[in-house]
Amino acid sequence: IAPWIPVVGLEIHAQISSNSKLFSGSQVQFAAPPNSLVSFFDASLPGTLPVLNRRCVEAAVMTGLALNCSINKKSLFDRKHYFYADLPAGYQITQQRVPIAVNGSLSYSLCIDNKMSQMVTKTVRIKQIQLEQDSGKSLHDDTRCQTLVDLNRAGVGLMEVVMEPDMCCGEEAAAAVRELQLILQALGSSQAVMAEGQLRVDANVSVHHPGEPYGVRTEVKNINSIRFLAKAVDYEIQRQIEELENGGTILNETRAFDSKLGCTVPMRDKEGKQDYRFMPEPNLPPLILYDTKSLPANMNHQQVINIDWIHERLPDLPSVKREKLVEQYGILPEHSFTLLNEDGLAEFFESVVKQTQMKPKKVIGWILNDLLSYLKQHSLTVKESPVSSFLLADLLNLLEKKEISSTAAKQVLVELWKGEGKTPLEIVKEQKLELLHDQKELEQICQAVIDGQENEVIMMVLG
Amino acid sequence: QKLSVDVLDHLEHLALVDFRDSEGVERLQKAIQFAEQLQEVNTDGVEPMDSVLEDRWCLYLREDDVTEGNCTKELLENAREKVEEYFVAPPGNIPLPKLEERETFLQSS
């Protein structure tokens, strides 16, 4: 049987972190009373017009720059038509002809064979980033055979990031999305929390034999976490391989991931190929962006977006932060990945290093092996840690000064987790964990042990 | 060129319009003919124009302030049916029945 090459592409929708919506002044907020954050435009009442939010454009430019894209100085808005109860206008305003950013790339890392010690860097091409409106939310009430519609989300700004099919499995897709999430959070252009719908991922999956053209692809939707993304992609790859090996064919369809069953199922409402009848949005002229060279002389600053100005002010991206951590503290690259992967952990580590004489290379072990594993066991975030950086540094100082052994330190840590407000020194005294340095005292103890175990000693001496 | 029944059926599905009778189709036909006059102009090498202001900035950028919303009551006045403060809609899209299954003059043409 010839080998199969799986091909995975992603379409990611990231909600823009802004106060108000993309084309209207209603508020962007998760979990508010239904239909309270809706303007007349969002409800598509006649006579209303879209007005572009400057902050949303800046967020898209920042994201495009961080992903090494070319920013289109002139981009256009279009209407994408389809009927659904949560799309009151009957169309979505998007950028189909000329999006705001194109041709970028994203680098991400993977562990080979699940060993943290062997990391490999991969790149995925970014086809484009476009600005578009989010739709409202439909709550399906099957018992009463109706759908309840909340338009609070209708019109919220989205950045759609399209990743080319350069990935080959669930693990790669998950790693790429995780890195994108960290980048968006570092930029502040999106909070990218999947659980709150701020980051939604659709996967395009197909398989083919080497040397042959790409196979028919399916689109997989309804993926609610990065973990499920990996599962959904891997399941779909397997399903397609099995189907083809059994002589079947793959339909160009949209499937939903069922997280309970761990499989993909065809989606009911999508019958046949959609014809969106794209047309230019007649109420919005082209979006023009400038750089320092092309900046017009006499124009209101508020009406001008300078790409170079935004570029200069980009914060450190995760990859840069990792390099800095490795360089500054002498930790391993894989350590820097774990530090950035956990919200607040890098800051915690740096805080401990500042407060202790112990070398960062040793501190990192305590952070990653002890602190982190405890937090994971108890499903706590770094912010919720009962052990503060101050307490941990205090403990590590005792260890560094050789007042306690590392075994004793671990015991103290267990006690500290209880969060009873005791200092490490208090716990050491309570449990008598001080290291003995007095030679005579040590000899006495050893002698007493030997005297008490005469038979065992004889056995040992005899070999 | 006469519009085929397939195209008319496709349009009725996509836009949820009802051409109703041959007069409606004739009106559509005339509209297309009128617009097709644009094809007589040779636009080779000419960029499509989106706005008469061309490349000069003209898209107004709004500051990111919250200035609207909080009019739930007013909006719901437009709703035929509501549940608490939600709009009520059918459980899913109700697609137009297939050509063979609906009463339309398109069948006879």
Interface residues (C-beta under 8 A of the other chain):
Chain A: S18 N19 S20 S24 G25 S26 Q27 P33 P34 N35 S36 L37 V38 S39 F40 F41 A43 L45 V51 L52 N53 R54 R55 C56 V57 K74 L76 H81 F83 Y84 A85 S138 L139 H140 D141 D142 C145 Q146 T147 L148 V149 D150 L151 R268 D269 E271 D275 R277 P280 L284 P285 P286 L287 I288 P296 M299 Q302 Q303 V304 I305
Chain B: H10 L14 A15 L16 D50 S51 L53 D55 R56 W57 C58 L59 Y60 L61 R62 E63 D64 D65 V66 T67 E68 G69 N70 C71 T72 L75 L76 N78 V83 E84 E85 Y86 F87 V88 A89 P90 P91 G92 N93 P95
